[in-house]
Amino acid sequence: MNFIKTLALTLTIITASSCKEVKKEVVSEKISEENIEPKKDKNMKVLFVLTSHDQLGDTGKKTGFWVEEFASPYYTLLDKGVDITIATPKGGAAPIDPSSDSPDAATAATERYDKDEDAQQKIAHTKVLSEMNADDFDAVFYPGGHGPLWDLSNDADSVALIEKFDRQDKPIAFVCHAPAVLKDVKNEDGTALVKGKKVTGFSNKEEAAVGLTEVVPFLLEDMLIENGAMYSNKDNWAPYALQDGHLITGQNPASSEMVAEKLLEAIK
């Protein structure tokens, strides 16, 4: 009888000891889990490329980049924590198209820009495009305005930069007149980058509506089609954006936010 009592007591002690060890392991696991740092969101970096050109052909009028096409994408991305760098061919101040800075062209984004001294300072002190490297960014975005038709469409640094982003399978985005900068951009086999791609951009009808068909150096819609693009557009001033692989294009100023949203989704 004493032997049975002794055996029962021994088993009780062993069981209690085992429970303590299990409890220690559970507590240890919890502590270990608590010490694991939460995974941080990716630090997204996007390069904005603006025009340096401010002359509207031979009209004597000024041009540049369209404020809405910069401001809406800028804040769409900035508000999601994207680090934005702004560059132009010449560096320094990027010219604003006066027509885009008028009351009838105002939007919530442009009004925010008008009160944003930090953004204005960035526009006044842009980086030099030739010093930018695609390796340092997750994507590149070109706002429009008529300016790019004269300088960025023929800029060797811009062409090389876009081609490098493309080879790295990084998003390349353009809105309104900005697809003009794709004119001389090539695939590795020497064909036009836009060949066989679904794209949009400022339409011939929209150019006629603003009375600049005979002023611009070339019509964007015609150039894209001549380069083999599968071009399409909606009605004048209607929001419209397309994505074909990592190539994103928007038709007009009203399409700038749509382009930015597609770009943001592509780099997440």
C-alpha positions as CSV (number, residue, x, y, z in Angstrom):
1,M,0.0,0.0,0.0
2,N,2.9,2.3,0.9
3,F,4.5,1.5,-2.4
4,I,1.4,2.5,-4.3
5,K,1.2,5.9,-2.4
6,T,4.8,6.5,-3.1
7,L,4.4,5.8,-6.8
8,A,1.3,8.1,-7.0
9,L,3.2,10.9,-5.3
10,T,6.2,10.5,-7.7
11,L,3.9,10.6,-10.7
12,T,2.2,13.8,-9.4
13,I,5.5,15.5,-9.0
14,I,6.7,14.5,-12.5
15,T,3.4,15.7,-14.0
16,A,3.5,19.1,-12.2
17,S,7.1,19.6,-13.3
18,S,6.2,18.9,-16.9
19,C,3.4,21.4,-16.8
20,K,5.7,24.0,-15.5
21,E,8.1,23.4,-18.4
22,V,5.3,23.6,-21.0
23,K,4.1,26.8,-19.4
24,K,7.7,28.2,-19.6
25,E,7.9,27.3,-23.3
26,V,4.6,29.0,-24.0
27,V,5.6,32.2,-22.2
28,S,9.0,32.1,-23.9
29,E,7.3,31.8,-27.3
30,K,5.0,34.7,-26.5
31,I,8.0,36.9,-25.4
32,S,9.9,35.9,-28.5
33,E,6.9,36.8,-30.8
34,E,6.5,40.2,-29.0
35,N,10.2,41.0,-29.7
36,I,9.8,40.6,-33.5
37,E,9.7,44.0,-35.1
38,P,6.7,44.6,-37.4
39,K,7.5,44.6,-41.1
40,K,7.8,48.1,-42.4
41,D,6.2,49.3,-45.6
42,K,8.3,49.6,-48.7
43,N,9.9,53.0,-49.1
44,M,8.5,53.9,-52.5
45,K,10.4,56.4,-54.6
46,V,9.1,58.1,-57.8
47,L,10.8,60.4,-60.2
48,F,8.7,63.2,-61.7
49,V,10.1,64.7,-65.0
50,L,8.9,68.1,-66.0
51,T,9.6,70.3,-69.1
52,S,12.1,73.2,-69.1
53,H,10.5,74.7,-72.3
54,D,8.4,77.8,-71.9
55,Q,7.8,79.1,-75.4
56,L,4.6,78.2,-77.2
57,G,6.1,77.9,-80.7
58,D,6.2,81.3,-82.6
59,T,3.1,82.7,-80.9
60,G,5.0,84.8,-78.4
61,K,2.9,83.1,-75.6
62,K,4.2,81.1,-72.7
63,T,3.8,77.4,-72.1
64,G,5.3,74.8,-69.7
65,F,3.8,72.0,-67.6
66,W,0.2,71.8,-66.7
67,V,-0.3,72.4,-63.0
68,E,-3.2,69.9,-62.5
69,E,-1.2,67.2,-64.2
70,F,1.6,67.7,-61.7
71,A,-0.4,68.5,-58.6
72,S,-3.0,65.7,-58.6
73,P,-0.5,62.9,-59.1
74,Y,1.9,64.6,-56.7
75,Y,-0.5,64.6,-53.8
76,T,-2.1,61.2,-54.6
77,L,1.4,59.7,-54.2
78,L,2.7,62.0,-51.5
79,D,-0.3,61.2,-49.2
80,K,0.6,57.5,-49.5
81,G,4.1,58.1,-48.3
82,V,5.9,58.1,-51.6
83,D,9.2,59.9,-51.8
84,I,9.1,62.2,-54.9
85,T,12.0,63.8,-56.7
86,I,11.4,66.3,-59.4
87,A,13.8,66.8,-62.4
88,T,13.9,68.9,-65.6
89,P,16.3,68.9,-68.6
90,K,17.9,72.2,-67.4
91,G,17.3,71.9,-63.7
92,G,16.1,74.9,-61.6
93,A,12.7,76.4,-62.0
94,A,10.2,74.4,-64.1
95,P,7.9,76.7,-66.1
96,I,4.2,76.6,-65.4
97,D,1.8,77.0,-68.4
98,P,-0.1,80.2,-67.5
99,S,-3.4,78.7,-68.9
100,S,-3.2,76.0,-66.3
101,D,-2.8,78.5,-63.5
102,S,-6.0,80.4,-64.3
103,P,-9.2,80.2,-62.1
104,D,-11.2,78.2,-64.7
105,A,-8.5,75.5,-64.6
106,A,-8.4,75.2,-60.8
107,T,-9.0,72.0,-59.0
108,A,-8.7,70.9,-55.4
109,A,-5.2,69.7,-56.2
110,T,-4.1,73.0,-57.8
111,E,-5.6,75.0,-54.9
112,R,-3.6,72.8,-52.5
113,Y,-0.5,73.4,-54.5
114,D,-1.1,77.2,-54.4
115,K,-0.9,77.0,-50.6
116,D,2.0,74.5,-50.4
117,E,5.3,76.4,-50.1
118,D,7.3,73.1,-49.9
119,A,5.9,71.9,-53.3
120,Q,6.5,75.3,-54.8
121,Q,10.1,75.3,-53.7
122,K,10.6,71.9,-55.3
123,I,9.2,73.2,-58.6
124,A,11.5,76.2,-58.3
125,H,14.6,74.1,-57.6
126,T,14.3,70.9,-59.7
127,K,17.1,68.5,-60.2
128,V,19.0,68.1,-63.5
129,L,17.6,65.3,-65.5
130,S,21.0,64.0,-66.8
131,E,22.0,63.4,-63.1
132,M,19.0,61.1,-62.4
133,N,19.5,57.3,-62.4
134,A,16.6,54.8,-62.8
135,D,18.3,52.5,-60.3
136,D,17.4,55.0,-57.5
137,F,13.6,54.9,-58.2
138,D,10.7,52.6,-58.4
139,A,8.9,54.4,-61.2
140,V,9.0,57.5,-63.4
141,F,6.1,59.9,-64.1
142,Y,5.9,62.6,-66.8
143,P,3.2,65.3,-66.4
144,G,2.1,67.0,-69.6
145,G,1.5,70.5,-70.8
146,H,2.7,71.6,-74.3
147,G,6.3,72.1,-73.2
148,P,7.4,68.5,-73.5
149,L,6.5,68.5,-77.2
150,W,9.5,70.8,-77.8
151,D,12.2,69.6,-75.4
152,L,11.5,66.2,-73.7
153,S,10.4,64.6,-77.0
154,N,13.9,65.1,-78.3
155,D,15.9,64.8,-75.1
156,A,18.5,62.0,-75.2
157,D,18.8,61.9,-71.4
158,S,15.0,61.4,-71.2
159,V,15.0,58.7,-73.8
160,A,17.8,56.8,-72.2
161,L,16.1,57.1,-68.7
162,I,12.8,55.8,-69.9
163,E,14.5,52.9,-71.8
164,K,16.3,52.0,-68.6
165,F,13.1,52.0,-66.5
166,D,11.5,49.9,-69.2
167,R,14.3,47.3,-69.2
168,Q,14.0,47.1,-65.4
169,D,10.3,46.4,-65.7
170,K,9.5,49.5,-63.6
171,P,6.3,51.5,-64.2
172,I,6.6,54.4,-66.7
173,A,3.6,56.8,-66.6
174,F,2.6,59.8,-68.8
175,V,-0.5,62.0,-69.0
176,C,-1.9,64.4,-71.6
177,H,0.9,65.7,-73.9
178,A,3.6,63.8,-71.9
179,P,3.4,60.6,-74.1
180,A,5.1,62.8,-76.7
181,V,8.4,62.0,-74.9
182,L,8.0,58.4,-76.1
183,K,8.5,59.5,-79.7
184,D,12.1,58.2,-79.9
185,V,12.0,55.6,-77.1
186,K,12.9,52.1,-78.4
187,N,12.7,48.5,-77.4
188,E,15.9,46.5,-77.2
189,D,15.2,45.2,-80.7
190,G,15.1,48.8,-82.1
191,T,11.3,49.0,-82.6
192,A,9.3,51.8,-81.1
193,L,8.5,51.2,-77.4
194,V,4.8,52.0,-78.0
195,K,4.5,49.6,-81.0
196,G,1.6,47.2,-80.3
197,K,0.9,48.8,-76.9
198,K,-2.5,50.2,-75.8
199,V,-2.0,53.9,-75.2
200,T,-3.8,57.2,-75.0
201,G,-2.9,60.8,-74.9
202,F,-4.1,64.3,-75.9
203,S,-6.2,63.7,-79.0
204,N,-6.2,65.6,-82.3
205,K,-9.7,66.8,-81.5
206,E,-8.6,68.2,-78.2
207,E,-5.7,69.9,-79.8
208,A,-8.0,71.5,-82.4
209,A,-10.4,72.5,-79.6
210,V,-7.6,74.6,-78.0
211,G,-6.6,76.0,-81.4
212,L,-3.0,74.8,-81.4
213,T,-3.1,72.2,-84.2
214,E,-0.9,74.4,-86.4
215,V,1.3,75.6,-83.6
216,V,2.6,72.3,-82.0
217,P,5.6,70.6,-83.7
218,F,3.6,67.4,-84.1
219,L,0.3,66.0,-83.2
220,L,0.6,63.5,-80.4
221,E,-2.2,61.2,-81.6
222,D,-0.7,61.0,-85.1
223,M,2.8,60.3,-83.7
224,L,1.7,57.4,-81.5
225,I,-0.2,55.8,-84.3
226,E,2.7,56.2,-86.7
227,N,4.9,54.5,-84.2
228,G,2.6,51.5,-84.2
229,A,0.7,52.2,-80.9
230,M,-2.9,50.9,-80.4
231,Y,-4.1,54.4,-79.7
232,S,-7.6,55.2,-78.3
233,N,-9.3,58.1,-76.6
234,K,-12.7,59.1,-75.1
235,D,-14.6,62.4,-75.7
236,N,-12.8,65.7,-75.3
237,W,-11.8,66.3,-71.6
238,A,-13.3,63.0,-70.4
239,P,-11.1,61.1,-67.9
240,Y,-9.4,58.1,-69.6
241,A,-6.3,56.1,-68.7
242,L,-4.8,52.9,-69.9
243,Q,-2.3,50.5,-68.6
244,D,-0.4,48.0,-70.8
245,G,2.1,46.1,-68.8
246,H,4.1,48.7,-66.9
247,L,3.3,51.5,-69.4
248,I,0.6,53.8,-68.1
249,T,-0.9,56.7,-70.1
250,G,-3.7,59.2,-69.6
251,Q,-5.6,61.3,-72.2
252,N,-5.9,64.8,-70.6
253,P,-5.7,66.8,-67.4
254,A,-8.9,65.1,-66.1
255,S,-7.1,61.8,-66.3
256,S,-4.1,62.7,-64.1
257,E,-5.5,61.2,-60.9
258,M,-6.4,58.0,-62.7
259,V,-2.9,57.7,-63.9
260,A,-1.5,58.3,-60.5
261,E,-3.8,55.7,-58.9
262,K,-2.6,53.1,-61.5
263,L,1.0,54.1,-60.9
264,L,0.6,53.8,-57.1
265,E,-1.0,50.3,-57.4
266,A,1.9,49.2,-59.7
267,I,4.6,50.1,-57.2
268,K,3.0,48.8,-54.0
